[in-house]
Amino acid sequence: YQRRVHGARAGYSCQGNEFSFFMLLGADYVLNRCRQRSTIHPYVHQTTNNISRADALRAAAVPDVLPATTQLAPRQAFSMVAGDFLEVYPTLAHQGRWDAVVTCFFIDTAHSIFSYIDTIRHCLRPGGVWINFGPLLYHFAEMRGEASIELALDDLRALLPRMGFRVERDELRTANYTTNQRSMLQISYNCAFFVAVRDPEAAAPA
């Protein structure tokens, strides 16, 4: 929700998409019901890898950005869509509709990353921008009964131009994941960060 709130405050119309029921519950509270920030203690049950007991007891204010204080322009839209990305967006209603698509810790949730890339291209207008940030964990890898295509990052880089994208920026960036920054244990990913433009000259992938 943070990226959408920041986008809305910058004057853009924004729409989020989420499939997980648990994530949707949290999003509903933050977006529709939260009128003031609350104090929580997210690490209070963390009894290991503490340098100090105080580190486990420290508080955090949530949400860090309060959507209720965001003022929208008359024709500016701010919405959340519940459902599978591959069911919601490969429709005529979204064809060429969006100037930008931002995917954060998302593209590796696909059974087939090809389907995600094709749908993102479908949603973007020619010249539209796709910004991606995240790892390639591939959620269905080694899961019995589930199809999973697991490309290496180099494979993904080679694939994007063939699917109608021109990559303008491509780098690795380190990001912590659900981590207490004061803990002796740190979980982090070297994330793929790239900016790709839907090439107006490229034909649609076969």
Summary of the structure (lengths in Angstrom):
residues: 206
radius of gyration: 19.1
end to end distance: 34.1
largest distance: 58.9
contacts: 514
relative contact order: 0.15
helix: 29%
strand: 29%
